[in-house]
Amino acid sequence: MNNIVFAKPDWFYLLLGLIPMIVWYVLRQKKSKASIQISTIEALKKTPLTWKHALRHMAFVLNMAVLALIIACLARPQSSENWQNQTVEGIDIMIALDLSGSMLARDFQPNRVEAAKAVATKFISGRPYDRIGLVVFSAESFTQCPLTTDRAVLINLLQKVESGMIEDGTAIGLGLANAVSRLKDSEAKSRVIILLTDGENNRGEIAPITAAEIAKTFGIRVYTIGIGTIGTAPFPVQTPFGIQMRDMEVKIDEKTLTEIARITDGKYFRATNNKTLAEVYKEIDLLEKSKIQNKEFSKKNEEYRRFAIGALLLSLLALVLQFAVFRHIP
């Protein structure tokens, strides 16, 4: 009944005609009461009222309900059926995450790599229509997760990556090239790489600019993120007395990251703390929205039958009560 509307609601003004009928019935009941004179009613006070006495007006109430349902039929109750065809043009996204030793710096909480994983997890969860994959790199690079729509699997694999699982170093070009190789055969209309690093390219056989040119050839856009505070950052260092924090200079090759973004028609971002990193991902999320087209169809169905059947059943019940249960002698 929640989706039922009435095509001709003006017919409900006829319900006002029930008011004089109810008034007439009440007055008629008062005039039709019989009376008898007796000396005392003490013997009748303890006599319990029967259910027939309590429901003696039920036939009239049912007749009023029948009239109300007939008026509802005249108002043409209708229900609508809606269909929605949704066409989604998803985006294929590869996240290339730096796992070099410098990603353990504590200028982010609890450190750079864990902060990057937390923000990336929220980003992945908010992209239900896209295929997303994960590439990690330091001195070498490998694919942690190929393009997939399975958010649970991807997030689970993302949580397992940590700094130190690959030989230390920063092979930005190799990580970018690996991500490109995962996207080059994609048939998606929009293909994107999010490259996150905190250092300068010092390993790998492929130069970052060369990898960017390859990405451009395949029409892949690259968003680069330089992660790290400006100046120095606290870094855990192993000493004879255990792990101690030492302030070390932050070195990010912003010139190269900016050039990679320019070549591929992307954008370079600098994230200096957890908050700005989250804002960077939000901006990328707004820049790369999936295209969704909706086609809606609607059909009206006449629903008077249920009201008519209700009126018929109530009228039959009223007749049974009036002439079989509550019979009276005029």
C-alpha positions, 0 to 999 in steps of 0.5 A: 500500500505504500506505493499506491496513489490515487488518480482522482483524489477529489472523489474522497470529498464524498466521505463527507456524506458519511457524516449525516448518515452517522448522525441519522443513525445515532438519533434513530437509535435514541428514538427506537429504545423501548422502555418499561416501568418497574419498581427497582433495577437492583436485580439487573445491576449484576447482570453482565453485558453480552458480546452481542450488546457490545458489538450491536453497532458493528453492522452499521460500522461495516456498512460505513466502511463499505461505502468508504471502500467504494469511494476509494475505488472511484478515486482510482487507486494505482501503483507504479512499477519502476525499472532502472537500467544502469550503465557503468563505465568503470575506471581501471586503477593501479596503485603503485606503492613505495615500500622503501625503508624510508617509508618507515619515517614517523612524520606520519602516524604510525608511519608513512607506509601504514598511513598510505595503506589506511588512506588507500583502503578508504579510497578502494572501498569508495570505488564500487564500480572500478577495477583496482590493482596494486603494485609495490616497489622498492629496489624491485617491483612486483604485482601484489594484486592484479586488477579486480573488483573484489574489494575484500581480496584487494584490501586484504592483500594491501594490508599484508604489504610492509616495508622490508619485504623487498630489497631496499631502494627506490625504483620509481621507474620500475614500479611505474612501468610494472603498473603500466604493463598491468593497464596497457591491455585494459579496454576501460575508457579511463586508465589511471595510475596512482604513484606514491613515493617518498624518495628519489629514483636510485634503482631499477633499469627503467628511468621514471621519465621513460616509464612516463612516456610509455604510459602516455603511449597507452593513454594512461594518466598518472597521479603522483604523490610525494609523501613526507614532511618538508625538511626533516622527519623522525626515522627509526635507526638500529643502534647498539642500544636498540632502535632510536629515532633520528631526524633525517632529511626528507628528499623527494624528487618533486621535479621528476614526479611533476614531470611524470604527471605533466607527460601523462596529463595527470597531476602531482600532489604533496602530502605532508601528514595524514590529513593532507594525504587523505585530502589528496585521495579525495581530490583524485576520487573527484577527478576520476569519477565513474560515468553512470547512465540511468534509464528509468521506466514507469508503468501504472497499474490499477489497484481498485480490485483489492478495494472492491473485494474488501467492500464486497467481503465487508458487505457480506459480513454486515448482512450476516451480522444484521440478519443472523446475529443481531436480529431484532423485532421491529 
